[in-house]
Amino acid sequence: TFSRGLFPGWMHGVNHQELVSARFGKKRGPFVGRIAAVGRDYVELIAPETDVKPGDGVVFDTGGDTNHEQGGRVYQVRGGRLFFKHGHIRFRELNPGDRVWKTDDPALNAELKKSYTGKVTPRREVKVWLKVSGKAGEPLRLEAEAEGKRYEALSGQPLEAARTAPLSDEKLCEHLGRFGESVFALEALENALEGAVILPISALNRVRRDLVYQLESIEERPEVSLTVREILDSLADASHPETTPALSVLCRSMEQADAAVDAGVRTIYLDFEDIRRYREAVETLRERSAEAAIFLATPRIQKAGEQGFFKLIENAKPDGVLVRNLGAAEYFRESALRRVGDFSLNVANPLTAEFFMAKGLERVTISYDLNAAQVLALLENAPAGWFELTIHQHMPMFHMEHCAFAAFLSEGKSFLDCGRPCESHRVHLRDRVGIEHPLRADVGCRNTLYNAVPQTGAGFYRELEAAGLHACRVELLEEDASETRRVLTAYRGLLGGDREGTDLWRELSAQSQLGVTRGTYREDR
């Protein structure tokens, strides 16, 4: 297996110091060992940990620029020395102590290829127990039991006394247990025939086919009484009140929340790294505005034993909850709090939307997987009033259990001894072209990396508005109060009809895009 480094990971518990080395961004294979000495045309290894054969590929980790690292195929192996084709390695640039990784193994590749080029495909297997009974002059009776149900078939012609080659256990298994490409497999066969009898092979095959026809009822699914089109039409026809354009904002700091209140925003979502600050934040914002509805975001992931996070949110007494996982949807189901489903519920089609609306949510956020054309299709096939669209955001690029804050800004292994550097430091990860992307931690110590460049759907807003969409959200990340006011003023102008999206996305230096791809709406401007 070739990856960015192999490690037992969470098998040994939480240890952020060891989980990700972050020494390199390229793929690595098994660790071979360290260089003990460098010769004219070879390197000698210190106690190699992985076998290396002629033809295997290796790379030398010198701790420098990974874009110019050296590597190649091993030409010859003598003891702990690896020889390479003359002129392919600049040995003077290698040093004792450098790490060596195995990046390719042709023999292993050949074995792996066999596993996926054959005709065998893993699938569900249904075990079948058979019993054969009967005597001369009577039909052969074939009984079967599979998944707790019993089945029976009779031969179309009677058994005959056998002069030679009577039906044996082997012959019965060969012809009656032949289920071909089906999911059925013979587990055992009981031969209860009386005397030496025989039946033509063609008759055996027919009785087997009759039985398989009955067995296949196991695989049958209930017929759908409505077509997909009929279901979608029923959703689109559902009554829903007309609404006026509404702008909400997700804030990740009190500075942003205060600026949102000053800007007159009436729906404010709070998404703080430390949810213990929620109670104070709610009280402060209520003192500043009696009209603003305050929603608190749940963690994106909820594991067993983490229901206490929901209790903290409930005790903060907000107006509502931004629901981000199924656990939260269930926990707050009987709550009097208002509930809005976030993008992590992955509402990408009308049926998923209906599922969550049936749980009492007042609206759901459209999945980030949809481009503009797909969002319009969703609005066409379900009540537009169900949906809220994140029209401006820094797109989350990945969400991970590993905490980079603990790994690189502390000596601790977990939240128990890391000192919570996430509360006092800002961290960015620099990509290969030099752009620094913000990294944020949540209450569960999980990290999310956000795109440094904001993304906006303002250029598509008029079409979305015409399709019935009225609820739009702006998500802030590291904006200060001044930038928050500037962004919110721009979007209030857009929803109010005073601004055009084509001008707005240029002004905010944002990427004009909905979802993770523009799809069919991509165009040069």
C-alpha positions, 0 to 999 in steps of 0.5 A: 500500500502506498500512501503519505505514510503508514501508521497504526493511527487511532488503534493506539488511542489519540496521539496528535504528535504522531498521527501525521508527521507532515514532513512531506505532501507526496505519497510514500510507501513502506519505510525502508530505513535510513542511509548508513553510508553513501558509496560511488554508485550505491547507498548502504542502509542501517538495518532495513525494515522492508525488503527491497528487490531489484526493480523496486522503486525507492525515494530518498527523503533528504528533508528538503524540497520534495518537488526535487527529491531523488529516487529510482528503481533499484538495479541490484541488491547486495546485502544492505547495499542498494545499487542503481543504474549509473548516472540516475542518482546524484549520490553526492546530494545524499547523506547518512541519516536520510530516510529511504521509502519504497514507492513501487513494487512490480511483483506486488502490483502484479498480485494486486492486479489479479485480485481485480481483473478476475470475474469474481465479484464480492456479493451477498451469498444465500446458503441453501439446504436441500433434501431429495426424496421419492421412490420408483414410480413417484416424482422426485421431491426437492425441498429447500430451506434458505433464510428461514423459509422452506420451498418445494418442487416436484419433477415432471416425470417419475423416478425409475428403478436404476439398473446401473448408475443410480442417483448418488449423493455426488450426482445430486449435488452436481446437478441440483446444487448448480446455481450458476451466477445467482446469489445462492450456494449449496450448503448441504444436501440430504439424500432420502431417496428410497432404493436405487432410482434414476431420473434423466439429467434434463428432468433434474435440471428442470426441477432445479430451475423450478426451485430457483424460481421460488428462491429468487423471491428472496431477492424481490423488492416491494413494488413502488406504488408511485413513480419518481416523477409522481413523488416529485410532482407531489412535493412541488405542489405542496403549499408553502407561504410566500416569503420575502428575501431574507439574509442570514449570517454565520459568525465565528467571532463576537466581533463579527456578530456585533457587526452583523447586529449593527448591519440589521441582520435578523438571523445570526448563526454562531459557530464558535470553537468553544461552545462554552461561550455560547451562553454569554454570546446569546445574552450579549446579543439579546441585550443589543437587539431584541429583533435578531434571532440567534441560532447556535451551530452544533458540531459537524460530527457527533460521536457516542458520549458527546450528547453533552455538547447538545445540552450546552447548546440547549442551556444557552437558551438560543432562539434556534439551532443550526443542526449539522448531524443526525444525532442533533436532529434527533436530540432537538426533535421534541425541542421548542427551539427553531431548527435549520439543517446545515449543509452537512446533512447533504440535502441534494435532492427533494426526497432528502429535503422532505425527510428532514422537513418531516423531522420538524426543521423549518428549512434546510441548507442546500448541499455544497455538492450542487452546482447552479444548474442543479440548485435550480432543478432542486428548487423546481422539484420541491417547495423553494421555501424549504431551502436556504442557500449559502451564497457567500462562504470560504468553502470547507475543503476537508474536515479531519479528526487529527488536530494540527494545533495540538500536533505542532503548537504543543507537546500534548497528545490530546485535549487532555494535555495540549493546553488548547492552543487553538484558543490563542493561535491562528493557523494556516496551511500553505499549499504548493502555490503559496496560498495560506488556507485557514484552519479551524478547530471545533469543540471536539478538537476536529479540524476544518481547512477552509479555502482562503479565497471566498466563493460567491453565488451572487452571479446566479442570484437573479435566476435563483430568486426567480425560481423562488429562493429567498433565504440566503446565508453569508458565512464569515471566517476571519473577517474583522468588523469592518470587512463584515459590514462591507460584505453584509452591506453588499449582499443586502443590496443584492437581495434588495435589488440595488446591486447586481451579482456580476459586480458584487463578486468582483468587488469582494474579490471572490470566486463566482461559483456555487458548490464545488464546481460551476458545472454547466454555468462555467463561463469566461468573464 
